[in-house]
């Protein structure tokens, strides 16, 4: 990942956090290598609109399709069997959840990853 400052200067592989004046906030911030949902949260990989519709054409952001995702992980307070889904299921969701973006490990196949409560999972899509 390449980080740029306000002037557009690149800082590849920088691990220092600085303010706009260049003052250090912290250094040696470790890279995030995993995300573990807490409590009753579910970690989903969101599908893109063109994947949902099943076309190779690029679909613009203004096209309305029901949000869908793949269940990646669940928090320790979630028993997927109680909710009717399992890890790896393709689901329809209501809302967008809390987007997770650390800039490295959470982008799966160029897709966004989000955390949400299991109540926002509205249906499991059975693929065949």
Secondary structure, DSSP 8 states (H G I E B T S, - for coil): -EEE-TT--EEET---EE-TT--EEE------------TTEEEEEE--HHHHHT-SS---TT-----EEEEEEE-TT--HHHHT--TT-EEEESS--EEE--SSTT-BTTB-EEEEEGGGEEEEE---
